[in-house]
Amino acid sequence: MNDAGGTRHINGSCHCGNITFSLVWPDAPETIPIRACGCALCRKHNAAWTSSPQGHFTMHIKDDDKVYRYRFGTKTADFNTCTKCGVIPIVTSEIEGTRYAVVNAYTFDDVDPAEMTVAATDFEGEDTDTRLARRQRNWTPKG
């Protein structure tokens, strides 16, 4: 739920809790829009992503030795994968000195799935510059 100012605070984690994140979403919509990416990695992990360009995120890792940062395609984003439980709760990308993120909505700890709407997305064919510009516009910056 949103606080009195319309800001929503969302917490999420991998299954074992090694990777956790918080997303602060000002003027959060009543229903959280999530994007089901059509790439093979996201389909195989059944991951769906959301972000708030006006908000900010924090990420905490208990044991960095148990995190694998998987990069594929343009190799411009880190899929932060917990090697203990296998979950990818957050993806980060460094763009012009700022770290941005999308969070896996299926790893939320405190959101009812009925509060989310899923839309299919496809980013195949984007070149690197287009992909980074989209992330800069749409992903959540680090707080």
DRENFIVO-685921 format. One record per atom (N, C-alpha, C): residue number from 1; x, y, z; atom name; chain. Coordinates in Angstrom, 1 decimal. Example, Ala and Ser with C-alpha at 12.3 -4.5 7.8 and 13.67 -1.06 7.14 Angstrom:
i_east_north_up_at_ch
1_13.2_-5.7_7.8_N_A $
1_12.3_-4.5_7.8_CA_A $
1_13.2_-3.3_7.8_C_A $
2_12.8_-2.2_7.1_N_A $
2_13.7_-1.1_7.1_CA_A $
2_12.9_0.0_7.9_C_A $
END
This chain:
i_east_north_up_at_ch
1_0.8_-1.2_0.0_N_A $
1_0.0_0.0_0.0_CA_A $
1_0.9_1.3_0.0_C_A $
2_0.3_2.3_-0.5_N_A $
2_1.0_3.6_-0.5_CA_A $
2_0.9_4.3_0.8_C_A $
3_1.9_5.2_1.1_N_A $
3_1.8_6.0_2.3_CA_A $
3_0.9_7.2_2.0_C_A $
4_0.7_8.1_2.9_N_A $
4_-0.2_9.2_2.8_CA_A $
4_0.3_10.1_1.6_C_A $
5_1.6_10.2_1.3_N_A $
5_2.0_11.0_0.2_CA_A $
5_2.0_10.3_-1.2_C_A $
6_1.5_9.1_-1.2_N_A $
6_1.4_8.3_-2.5_CA_A $
6_2.7_7.6_-2.8_C_A $
7_3.6_7.6_-1.8_N_A $
7_4.9_6.8_-2.1_CA_A $
7_4.7_5.4_-1.6_C_A $
8_5.2_4.5_-2.4_N_A $
8_5.2_3.1_-2.0_CA_A $
8_6.6_2.6_-1.7_C_A $
9_6.8_1.8_-0.7_N_A $
9_8.0_1.2_-0.3_CA_A $
9_7.9_-0.3_-0.5_C_A $
10_8.7_-0.9_-1.4_N_A $
10_8.6_-2.3_-1.7_CA_A $
10_9.9_-3.0_-1.3_C_A $
11_9.8_-4.1_-0.7_N_A $
11_11.0_-4.9_-0.4_CA_A $
11_10.9_-6.2_-1.1_C_A $
12_12.1_-6.7_-1.5_N_A $
12_12.2_-8.0_-2.2_CA_A $
12_13.5_-8.7_-1.9_C_A $
13_13.6_-9.9_-2.3_N_A $
13_14.8_-10.7_-2.0_CA_A $
13_14.8_-12.0_-2.8_C_A $
14_16.0_-12.5_-2.8_N_A $
14_16.1_-13.9_-3.4_CA_A $
14_15.5_-14.8_-2.4_C_A $
15_15.4_-16.1_-2.7_N_A $
15_14.7_-17.1_-1.8_CA_A $
15_15.4_-17.2_-0.4_C_A $
16_16.7_-17.2_-0.4_N_A $
16_17.4_-17.4_0.9_CA_A $
16_17.7_-16.1_1.6_C_A $
17_17.5_-15.0_1.0_N_A $
17_17.7_-13.7_1.6_CA_A $
17_19.1_-13.1_1.5_C_A $
18_19.9_-13.8_0.7_N_A $
18_21.3_-13.3_0.5_CA_A $
18_21.3_-11.9_-0.2_C_A $
19_20.4_-11.8_-1.2_N_A $
19_20.3_-10.5_-2.0_CA_A $
19_18.9_-9.9_-1.6_C_A $
20_18.9_-8.7_-1.1_N_A $
20_17.7_-8.0_-0.8_CA_A $
20_17.7_-6.6_-1.5_C_A $
21_16.5_-6.1_-1.7_N_A $
21_16.4_-4.8_-2.3_CA_A $
21_15.2_-4.0_-1.7_C_A $
22_15.3_-2.7_-1.8_N_A $
22_14.2_-1.9_-1.4_CA_A $
22_14.0_-0.9_-2.6_C_A $
23_12.7_-0.7_-2.9_N_A $
23_12.3_0.2_-4.0_CA_A $
23_11.4_1.2_-3.4_C_A $
24_11.8_2.5_-3.6_N_A $
24_10.9_3.6_-3.1_CA_A $
24_10.3_4.2_-4.4_C_A $
25_9.0_4.1_-4.5_N_A $
25_8.2_4.5_-5.7_CA_A $
25_7.3_5.7_-5.4_C_A $
26_7.7_6.9_-5.7_N_A $
26_6.8_8.1_-5.4_CA_A $
26_5.6_8.0_-6.4_C_A $
27_4.5_8.5_-6.0_N_A $
27_3.3_8.5_-6.8_CA_A $
27_3.0_7.2_-7.5_C_A $
28_3.1_6.1_-6.7_N_A $
28_3.0_4.8_-7.2_CA_A $
28_1.6_4.5_-7.7_C_A $
29_1.4_3.9_-8.8_N_A $
29_0.1_3.5_-9.3_CA_A $
29_-0.5_2.5_-8.3_C_A $
30_-1.8_2.4_-8.4_N_A $
30_-2.6_1.5_-7.5_CA_A $
30_-2.2_0.0_-7.9_C_A $
31_-2.0_-0.2_-9.2_N_A $
31_-1.6_-1.5_-9.7_CA_A $
31_-0.2_-1.4_-10.3_C_A $
32_0.7_-2.2_-9.9_N_A $
32_2.1_-2.2_-10.3_CA_A $
32_2.2_-2.8_-11.7_C_A $
33_2.7_-2.0_-12.7_N_A $
33_2.9_-2.6_-14.0_CA_A $
33_4.2_-3.4_-14.0_C_A $
34_4.1_-4.6_-14.5_N_A $
34_5.4_-5.4_-14.6_CA_A $
34_5.5_-5.9_-16.1_C_A $
35_6.7_-6.0_-16.5_N_A $
35_7.1_-6.4_-17.9_CA_A $
35_7.6_-7.8_-17.9_C_A $
36_7.0_-8.6_-18.6_N_A $
36_7.4_-10.0_-18.8_CA_A $
36_8.3_-10.0_-20.1_C_A $
37_9.6_-9.9_-19.9_N_A $
37_10.5_-9.9_-21.0_CA_A $
37_10.4_-11.2_-21.8_C_A $
38_10.6_-11.1_-23.1_N_A $
38_10.5_-12.3_-23.9_CA_A $
38_11.8_-13.0_-24.2_C_A $
39_12.9_-12.5_-23.6_N_A $
39_14.2_-13.2_-23.8_CA_A $
39_14.2_-14.6_-23.2_C_A $
40_15.1_-15.4_-23.7_N_A $
40_15.2_-16.8_-23.2_CA_A $
40_15.5_-16.8_-21.7_C_A $
41_16.4_-16.0_-21.2_N_A $
41_16.8_-16.0_-19.8_CA_A $
41_15.6_-15.7_-18.9_C_A $
42_14.8_-14.6_-19.2_N_A $
42_13.7_-14.2_-18.4_CA_A $
42_12.6_-15.3_-18.5_C_A $
43_12.4_-15.8_-19.6_N_A $
43_11.3_-16.9_-19.8_CA_A $
43_11.7_-18.1_-18.9_C_A $
44_13.0_-18.5_-19.0_N_A $
44_13.4_-19.7_-18.3_CA_A $
44_13.4_-19.5_-16.7_C_A $
45_13.5_-18.2_-16.3_N_A $
45_13.5_-17.9_-14.9_CA_A $
45_12.1_-17.5_-14.5_C_A $
46_11.2_-17.3_-15.4_N_A $
46_9.8_-16.8_-15.2_CA_A $
46_9.9_-15.5_-14.4_C_A $
47_10.8_-14.6_-14.9_N_A $
47_11.0_-13.3_-14.3_CA_A $
47_10.2_-12.2_-15.0_C_A $
48_9.7_-11.3_-14.2_N_A $
48_9.0_-10.1_-14.7_CA_A $
48_9.5_-8.9_-14.0_C_A $
49_9.7_-7.8_-14.7_N_A $
49_10.4_-6.7_-14.1_CA_A $
49_9.6_-5.4_-14.0_C_A $
50_10.0_-4.6_-13.0_N_A $
50_9.3_-3.3_-12.8_CA_A $
50_10.4_-2.3_-12.3_C_A $
51_10.1_-1.0_-12.5_N_A $
51_11.0_0.0_-12.0_CA_A $
51_10.2_1.3_-11.9_C_A $
52_10.8_2.3_-11.2_N_A $
52_10.2_3.6_-11.0_CA_A $
52_11.3_4.7_-11.3_C_A $
53_11.3_5.3_-12.5_N_A $
53_12.3_6.2_-12.8_CA_A $
53_12.4_7.4_-11.9_C_A $
54_11.2_7.7_-11.2_N_A $
54_11.2_8.9_-10.3_CA_A $
54_11.6_8.4_-8.9_C_A $
55_11.8_7.1_-8.7_N_A $
55_12.1_6.6_-7.4_CA_A $
55_13.6_6.4_-7.2_C_A $
56_13.9_5.5_-6.3_N_A $
56_15.2_5.0_-6.1_CA_A $
56_15.2_3.6_-5.4_C_A $
57_16.4_3.0_-5.6_N_A $
57_16.5_1.6_-5.0_CA_A $
57_17.8_1.5_-4.1_C_A $
58_17.8_0.6_-3.3_N_A $
58_19.0_0.1_-2.6_CA_A $
58_19.0_-1.4_-2.7_C_A $
59_20.2_-1.9_-2.7_N_A $
59_20.5_-3.3_-2.8_CA_A $
59_21.5_-3.7_-1.7_C_A $
60_21.2_-4.8_-1.0_N_A $
60_22.1_-5.3_0.0_CA_A $
60_22.4_-6.7_-0.3_C_A $
61_23.7_-7.1_-0.1_N_A $
61_24.1_-8.5_-0.3_CA_A $
61_24.8_-8.9_1.0_C_A $
62_24.4_-10.0_1.6_N_A $
62_25.0_-10.5_2.8_CA_A $
62_26.3_-11.2_2.5_C_A $
63_26.4_-12.0_1.5_N_A $
63_27.6_-12.7_1.1_CA_A $
63_27.9_-12.6_-0.3_C_A $
64_28.8_-11.6_-0.7_N_A $
64_29.1_-11.3_-2.1_CA_A $
64_29.7_-12.5_-2.8_C_A $
65_30.3_-13.4_-2.1_N_A $
65_30.9_-14.6_-2.7_CA_A $
65_29.8_-15.6_-3.2_C_A $
66_28.6_-15.3_-2.8_N_A $
66_27.5_-16.2_-3.3_CA_A $
66_26.6_-15.4_-4.3_C_A $
67_27.1_-14.4_-4.9_N_A $
67_26.4_-13.7_-6.0_CA_A $
67_27.2_-13.8_-7.3_C_A $
68_26.5_-14.2_-8.3_N_A $
68_27.1_-14.3_-9.7_CA_A $
68_26.4_-13.2_-10.5_C_A $
69_27.2_-12.3_-11.1_N_A $
69_26.7_-11.3_-11.9_CA_A $
69_26.8_-11.7_-13.4_C_A $
70_25.7_-12.2_-13.9_N_A $
70_25.6_-12.8_-15.2_CA_A $
70_25.3_-11.7_-16.2_C_A $
71_26.1_-11.7_-17.3_N_A $
71_26.0_-10.7_-18.4_CA_A $
71_25.8_-11.5_-19.7_C_A $
72_24.9_-11.0_-20.5_N_A $
72_24.8_-11.7_-21.8_CA_A $
72_24.3_-10.6_-22.8_C_A $
73_24.1_-10.9_-24.0_N_A $
73_23.7_-10.0_-25.0_CA_A $
73_24.7_-8.8_-25.2_C_A $
74_24.2_-7.6_-24.9_N_A $
74_25.1_-6.4_-25.0_CA_A $
74_26.1_-6.3_-23.8_C_A $
75_26.0_-7.2_-22.8_N_A $
75_26.9_-7.2_-21.7_CA_A $
75_26.9_-5.9_-20.9_C_A $
76_25.8_-5.2_-20.8_N_A $
76_25.7_-3.9_-20.2_CA_A $
76_24.9_-3.9_-18.9_C_A $
77_24.4_-5.1_-18.5_N_A $
77_23.6_-5.2_-17.3_CA_A $
77_24.1_-6.5_-16.5_C_A $
78_24.0_-6.3_-15.2_N_A $
78_24.4_-7.4_-14.3_CA_A $
78_23.1_-8.1_-13.7_C_A $
79_22.9_-9.3_-14.1_N_A $
79_21.8_-10.1_-13.5_CA_A $
79_22.3_-10.7_-12.3_C_A $
80_22.0_-10.1_-11.1_N_A $
80_22.5_-10.4_-9.8_CA_A $
80_21.9_-11.7_-9.4_C_A $
81_22.6_-12.8_-9.6_N_A $
81_22.0_-14.2_-9.3_CA_A $
81_22.6_-14.7_-8.0_C_A $
82_21.8_-15.2_-7.1_N_A $
82_22.2_-15.8_-5.9_CA_A $
82_22.6_-17.2_-6.2_C_A $
83_23.9_-17.6_-6.0_N_A $
83_24.4_-18.9_-6.3_CA_A $
83_23.9_-19.9_-5.2_C_A $
84_23.4_-19.4_-4.1_N_A $
84_22.9_-20.3_-3.0_CA_A $
84_21.5_-20.8_-3.4_C_A $
85_20.6_-19.9_-3.8_N_A $
85_19.2_-20.4_-4.1_CA_A $
85_18.8_-20.3_-5.6_C_A $
86_19.6_-19.6_-6.4_N_A $
86_19.4_-19.5_-7.8_CA_A $
86_18.5_-18.4_-8.3_C_A $
87_18.0_-17.5_-7.5_N_A $
87_17.1_-16.5_-7.8_CA_A $
87_17.8_-15.2_-8.3_C_A $
88_17.2_-14.5_-9.3_N_A $
88_17.6_-13.3_-9.8_CA_A $
88_16.6_-12.2_-9.3_C_A $
89_16.9_-11.5_-8.2_N_A $
89_15.9_-10.5_-7.8_CA_A $
89_16.1_-9.1_-8.4_C_A $
90_17.2_-8.8_-8.9_N_A $
90_17.5_-7.5_-9.3_CA_A $
90_18.6_-7.5_-10.4_C_A $
91_18.4_-6.6_-11.4_N_A $
91_19.3_-6.4_-12.5_CA_A $
91_19.8_-5.0_-12.4_C_A $
92_21.1_-4.7_-12.5_N_A $
92_21.7_-3.4_-12.4_CA_A $
92_22.5_-3.1_-13.7_C_A $
93_22.6_-1.8_-14.0_N_A $
93_23.3_-1.3_-15.1_CA_A $
93_23.9_0.0_-14.8_C_A $
94_25.2_0.2_-15.0_N_A $
94_25.9_1.4_-14.7_CA_A $
94_25.9_2.3_-16.0_C_A $
95_25.3_3.5_-16.0_N_A $
95_25.2_4.3_-17.2_CA_A $
95_25.6_5.7_-16.8_C_A $
96_26.6_6.2_-17.4_N_A $
96_27.2_7.6_-17.2_CA_A $
96_27.3_7.9_-15.7_C_A $
97_27.9_6.9_-15.0_N_A $
97_28.2_7.1_-13.6_CA_A $
97_27.1_6.9_-12.6_C_A $
98_25.9_6.5_-13.1_N_A $
98_24.8_6.3_-12.2_CA_A $
98_24.4_4.8_-12.4_C_A $
99_24.1_4.2_-11.3_N_A $
99_23.6_2.8_-11.3_CA_A $
99_22.1_2.8_-11.3_C_A $
100_21.5_2.0_-12.3_N_A $
100_20.1_1.9_-12.5_CA_A $
100_19.7_0.4_-12.2_C_A $
101_18.4_0.2_-11.9_N_A $
101_18.0_-1.2_-11.7_CA_A $
101_16.6_-1.4_-12.1_C_A $
102_16.3_-2.7_-12.5_N_A $
102_14.9_-3.2_-12.5_CA_A $
102_14.9_-4.3_-11.5_C_A $
103_13.7_-4.5_-10.9_N_A $
103_13.5_-5.5_-9.9_CA_A $
103_12.5_-6.6_-10.4_C_A $
104_12.8_-7.8_-10.0_N_A $
104_11.9_-8.9_-10.4_CA_A $
104_10.7_-8.9_-9.5_C_A $
105_9.6_-8.5_-10.0_N_A $
105_8.3_-8.4_-9.2_CA_A $
105_8.0_-9.7_-8.5_C_A $
106_8.4_-10.8_-9.1_N_A $
106_8.1_-12.1_-8.5_CA_A $
106_8.9_-12.4_-7.2_C_A $
107_9.8_-11.5_-6.9_N_A $
107_10.6_-11.6_-5.7_CA_A $
107_10.2_-10.6_-4.6_C_A $
108_9.1_-9.9_-4.8_N_A $
108_8.6_-9.0_-3.8_CA_A $
108_8.3_-9.8_-2.5_C_A $
109_8.6_-9.2_-1.4_N_A $
109_8.3_-9.8_-0.1_CA_A $
109_7.0_-9.3_0.5_C_A $
110_6.5_-8.2_0.0_N_A $
110_5.4_-7.5_0.7_CA_A $
110_4.4_-7.0_-0.2_C_A $
111_4.2_-7.6_-1.4_N_A $
111_3.2_-7.2_-2.4_CA_A $
111_2.3_-8.4_-2.8_C_A $
112_1.0_-8.2_-2.7_N_A $
112_0.1_-9.2_-3.2_CA_A $
112_0.2_-9.3_-4.7_C_A $
113_0.3_-10.5_-5.3_N_A $
113_0.3_-10.6_-6.8_CA_A $
113_-0.9_-10.0_-7.4_C_A $
114_-2.0_-9.9_-6.7_N_A $
114_-3.2_-9.3_-7.3_CA_A $
114_-3.0_-7.8_-7.5_C_A $
115_-2.0_-7.2_-7.0_N_A $
115_-1.7_-5.8_-7.1_CA_A $
115_-0.8_-5.5_-8.3_C_A $
116_-0.6_-6.5_-9.1_N_A $
116_0.3_-6.4_-10.3_CA_A $
116_-0.4_-6.7_-11.6_C_A $
117_0.0_-6.0_-12.7_N_A $
117_-0.5_-6.4_-14.0_CA_A $
117_0.7_-6.6_-14.9_C_A $
118_0.6_-7.7_-15.6_N_A $
118_1.7_-8.2_-16.4_CA_A $
118_1.5_-7.8_-17.9_C_A $
119_2.5_-7.3_-18.6_N_A $
119_2.4_-7.0_-20.0_CA_A $
119_3.7_-7.6_-20.6_C_A $
120_3.5_-8.3_-21.7_N_A $
120_4.6_-8.9_-22.5_CA_A $
120_5.5_-7.7_-23.1_C_A $
121_6.8_-7.9_-23.1_N_A $
121_7.7_-6.9_-23.7_CA_A $
121_8.7_-7.7_-24.5_C_A $
122_9.3_-7.0_-25.5_N_A $
122_10.3_-7.6_-26.3_CA_A $
122_11.4_-6.6_-26.7_C_A $
123_12.6_-6.8_-26.3_N_A $
123_13.7_-5.8_-26.5_CA_A $
123_14.6_-6.3_-27.6_C_A $
124_14.3_-7.4_-28.2_N_A $
124_15.2_-8.0_-29.2_CA_A $
124_15.4_-7.0_-30.3_C_A $
125_16.6_-6.9_-30.8_N_A $
125_17.0_-6.0_-31.9_CA_A $
125_17.4_-4.7_-31.5_C_A $
126_17.3_-4.3_-30.2_N_A $
126_17.9_-3.0_-29.8_CA_A $
126_19.4_-3.0_-29.9_C_A $
127_19.9_-1.9_-30.4_N_A $
127_21.4_-1.8_-30.3_CA_A $
127_21.8_-1.3_-28.9_C_A $
128_23.0_-1.3_-28.6_N_A $
128_23.5_-1.0_-27.3_CA_A $
128_23.1_0.4_-26.9_C_A $
129_23.3_1.4_-27.7_N_A $
129_22.9_2.8_-27.4_CA_A $
129_21.4_3.0_-27.1_C_A $
130_20.6_2.3_-27.9_N_A $
130_19.1_2.4_-27.7_CA_A $
130_18.8_1.7_-26.4_C_A $
131_19.4_0.6_-26.1_N_A $
131_19.1_-0.1_-24.9_CA_A $
131_19.5_0.7_-23.6_C_A $
132_20.7_1.3_-23.6_N_A $
132_21.1_2.1_-22.5_CA_A $
132_20.3_3.3_-22.3_C_A $
133_19.8_4.0_-23.4_N_A $
133_19.0_5.1_-23.3_CA_A $
133_17.6_4.8_-22.7_C_A $
134_17.1_3.6_-23.1_N_A $
134_15.8_3.1_-22.6_CA_A $
134_16.0_2.9_-21.1_C_A $
135_17.0_2.3_-20.7_N_A $
135_17.3_2.0_-19.2_CA_A $
135_17.3_3.3_-18.5_C_A $
136_18.1_4.3_-19.0_N_A $
136_18.2_5.5_-18.3_CA_A $
136_16.9_6.2_-18.1_C_A $
137_16.0_6.1_-19.1_N_A $
137_14.6_6.7_-19.0_CA_A $
137_13.7_5.9_-18.1_C_A $
138_13.8_4.6_-18.1_N_A $
138_12.8_3.8_-17.4_CA_A $
138_13.2_3.1_-16.2_C_A $
139_14.5_2.8_-16.0_N_A $
139_14.9_2.0_-14.8_CA_A $
139_15.0_3.0_-13.6_C_A $
140_15.1_2.4_-12.4_N_A $
140_15.1_3.1_-11.2_CA_A $
140_16.6_3.5_-10.8_C_A $
141_16.9_4.7_-10.5_N_A $
141_18.3_5.1_-10.1_CA_A $
141_18.5_4.7_-8.7_C_A $
142_19.8_4.5_-8.4_N_A $
142_20.2_4.1_-7.0_CA_A $
142_20.0_5.3_-6.1_C_A $
143_19.5_5.0_-4.9_N_A $
143_19.2_6.1_-3.9_CA_A $
143_20.4_6.3_-3.0_C_A $
END
